[in-house]
Amino acid sequence: GTREDFLIPSACLNSTVSGLISRTVLRADLVGPEDFHGAKFYRELADTDVSGHFLDTVAAHFDEVVDAVDAEVKELLAADRAPTWEGWAAVERISEEYGIHDVNLVKPGVGETTRVLLRRVPWKILAKRGAGADLEHIRLLAEQRGVPVEEVDELPYSCVGLIHPKYTRGATGADGKAVESQ
């Protein structure tokens, strides 16, 4: 792990590119009280699974980056890695400041924000002021879904996606756009 906020492909790829596994579940009828979260397995998509191809494509580039990765790892290992909890504090603060009162509806980071815009009922996107081109896809998805993007200071992530606190997934319109706040 790093303290950088950047999009990794698996954050926005569906199950046919991630081993047919997606959507963690924590339901008492599916997961025992001593178990971890379960995961949905899409057996019916096996004929269209390209996860092996995806992994082979990524692995084919390992030799190109091995020296840079080694240097980065050495730097990270030498750095102070003590947790600051700055990110969690921001999630709690945002939950209260925006009147959501549920940290589970505050999705920090570019990967989670992408997922909010692709798969949930988005309410707002908070973007770190000056994040620039790194968030082009976030701004495009937000525009397509009719979701406001609010530039903010003092954000430990490049962006944060806020799931609408009043509606479920079914609240998206036929056009796929977000529901207006009441």
C-alpha positions as CSV (number, residue, x, y, z in Angstrom):
1,G,0.0,0.0,0.0
2,T,0.9,3.6,-0.4
3,R,-0.3,6.9,0.7
4,E,-0.9,8.0,-2.8
5,D,-4.4,8.1,-4.3
6,F,-4.5,6.8,-7.8
7,L,-6.8,4.7,-9.9
8,I,-5.9,1.0,-10.1
9,P,-7.7,-0.9,-12.9
10,S,-9.5,-3.3,-10.7
11,A,-11.4,-0.4,-9.1
12,C,-13.4,0.1,-12.2
13,L,-13.3,-3.3,-14.0
14,N,-16.2,-5.7,-13.7
15,S,-16.1,-9.3,-12.8
16,T,-15.1,-10.7,-16.2
17,V,-11.7,-8.9,-15.7
18,S,-11.3,-9.8,-12.0
19,G,-11.7,-13.5,-11.9
20,L,-15.5,-13.5,-12.0
21,I,-15.6,-12.3,-8.4
22,S,-17.2,-9.0,-7.5
23,R,-19.3,-7.4,-4.8
24,T,-18.5,-8.4,-1.3
25,V,-21.4,-9.4,0.8
26,L,-22.1,-9.4,4.5
27,R,-25.5,-10.9,4.9
28,A,-26.4,-13.2,7.8
29,D,-28.2,-15.7,5.4
30,L,-25.0,-16.1,3.3
31,V,-22.1,-15.4,5.7
32,G,-21.7,-17.0,9.2
33,P,-21.1,-14.9,12.3
34,E,-17.4,-15.9,12.5
35,D,-16.8,-15.5,8.8
36,F,-15.3,-12.6,6.8
37,H,-17.3,-10.9,4.0
38,G,-18.3,-13.2,1.2
39,A,-18.0,-12.4,-2.5
40,K,-20.3,-12.8,-5.4
41,F,-19.1,-15.3,-8.0
42,Y,-20.5,-14.9,-11.5
43,R,-20.4,-18.5,-12.8
44,E,-22.7,-17.6,-15.8
45,L,-20.0,-15.3,-17.2
46,A,-17.3,-17.9,-17.4
47,D,-17.4,-18.0,-21.2
48,T,-16.6,-14.3,-21.4
49,D,-13.9,-14.2,-18.6
50,V,-10.8,-12.4,-19.7
51,S,-9.1,-12.1,-16.3
52,G,-6.2,-14.4,-17.3
53,H,-5.6,-12.2,-20.4
54,F,-5.7,-9.1,-18.2
55,L,-3.1,-10.5,-15.8
56,D,-0.9,-11.7,-18.6
57,T,-1.0,-8.2,-20.2
58,V,-0.1,-6.5,-17.0
59,A,2.7,-9.1,-16.1
60,A,4.2,-8.6,-19.6
61,H,5.3,-5.1,-18.5
62,F,7.0,-6.1,-15.2
63,D,10.5,-6.2,-16.6
64,E,10.0,-2.6,-17.8
65,V,9.3,-1.3,-14.3
66,V,11.3,-3.6,-12.0
67,D,14.1,-1.1,-11.3
68,A,11.7,1.8,-10.6
69,V,9.6,-0.5,-8.3
70,D,12.7,-1.6,-6.4
71,A,13.7,2.0,-5.9
72,E,10.2,3.0,-4.7
73,V,10.0,0.1,-2.3
74,K,13.4,1.0,-0.7
75,E,12.1,4.6,-0.3
76,L,8.8,3.5,1.2
77,L,10.5,1.1,3.6
78,A,12.8,3.9,4.8
79,A,9.9,6.3,5.4
80,D,7.8,6.7,8.5
81,R,4.9,4.4,7.9
82,A,3.1,5.0,11.2
83,P,-0.6,5.3,10.6
84,T,-1.9,8.9,10.9
85,W,-5.6,8.0,10.6
86,E,-6.0,11.3,8.6
87,G,-8.1,9.5,6.0
88,W,-10.5,8.0,8.5
89,A,-10.9,11.4,10.2
90,A,-11.7,13.0,6.9
91,V,-14.4,10.4,6.2
92,E,-16.0,11.0,9.6
93,R,-15.8,14.7,9.2
94,I,-17.3,14.7,5.7
95,S,-20.1,12.4,6.9
96,E,-21.1,14.9,9.6
97,E,-20.4,18.1,7.6
98,Y,-22.6,17.0,4.7
99,G,-25.4,15.7,6.9
100,I,-25.0,12.1,5.8
101,H,-24.4,10.6,9.3
102,D,-23.2,7.3,7.8
103,V,-19.6,6.7,7.0
104,N,-20.5,3.8,4.8
105,L,-21.9,6.4,2.3
106,V,-18.6,8.3,2.1
107,K,-16.3,6.6,-0.4
108,P,-12.8,8.0,-0.3
109,G,-10.2,7.8,-3.1
110,V,-10.3,7.8,-6.8
111,G,-11.1,4.1,-7.1
112,E,-14.0,4.2,-4.8
113,T,-15.3,7.5,-6.3
114,T,-15.2,5.8,-9.7
115,R,-17.2,2.9,-8.4
116,V,-19.8,5.3,-6.9
117,L,-20.2,6.9,-10.3
118,L,-20.4,3.6,-12.1
119,R,-22.5,1.5,-9.8
120,R,-24.3,3.5,-7.1
121,V,-26.6,6.5,-6.7
122,P,-24.1,9.3,-6.5
123,W,-25.0,12.5,-4.7
124,K,-21.9,14.6,-4.9
125,I,-18.2,14.3,-5.7
126,L,-15.6,16.2,-3.6
127,A,-12.5,16.8,-5.6
128,K,-9.2,18.1,-4.1
129,R,-8.6,21.6,-5.4
130,G,-5.9,21.4,-8.0
131,A,-6.2,17.6,-8.6
132,G,-6.2,18.4,-12.4
133,A,-5.9,15.8,-15.1
134,D,-5.8,12.9,-12.7
135,L,-9.6,13.3,-12.2
136,E,-10.6,13.8,-15.8
137,H,-12.5,10.5,-15.9
138,I,-14.3,11.4,-12.6
139,R,-15.4,14.8,-14.0
140,L,-16.6,13.1,-17.2
141,L,-18.6,10.4,-15.4
142,A,-20.0,13.0,-13.0
143,E,-21.1,15.2,-15.9
144,Q,-22.7,12.2,-17.6
145,R,-24.6,11.3,-14.4
146,G,-25.6,14.9,-13.6
147,V,-23.6,14.8,-10.3
148,P,-22.1,18.0,-9.0
149,V,-18.3,18.1,-8.4
150,E,-17.3,20.4,-5.5
151,E,-13.7,21.5,-5.3
152,V,-12.5,21.4,-1.7
153,D,-9.3,22.1,0.3
154,E,-7.9,20.0,3.1
155,L,-8.8,16.6,1.5
156,P,-6.3,13.7,2.1
157,Y,-7.6,12.0,-1.1
158,S,-7.7,13.3,-4.6
159,C,-11.5,12.9,-4.4
160,V,-14.4,11.4,-2.4
161,G,-17.6,10.0,-3.7
162,L,-20.8,10.6,-1.7
163,I,-23.5,8.1,-2.1
164,H,-27.0,9.6,-1.9
165,P,-28.1,9.4,1.7
166,K,-31.9,9.3,0.8
167,Y,-32.1,6.9,-2.0
168,T,-31.3,3.3,-3.0
169,R,-29.8,2.2,-6.3
170,G,-33.3,2.0,-7.8
171,A,-33.5,5.8,-7.5
172,T,-31.5,6.4,-10.7
173,G,-33.6,7.5,-13.6
174,A,-33.9,5.7,-16.9
175,D,-31.2,8.1,-18.2
176,G,-28.8,6.8,-15.5
177,K,-28.5,10.2,-13.9
178,A,-28.4,10.9,-10.2
179,V,-31.5,11.8,-8.3
180,E,-31.9,15.4,-7.2
181,S,-31.6,16.1,-3.5
182,Q,-34.9,17.1,-1.9
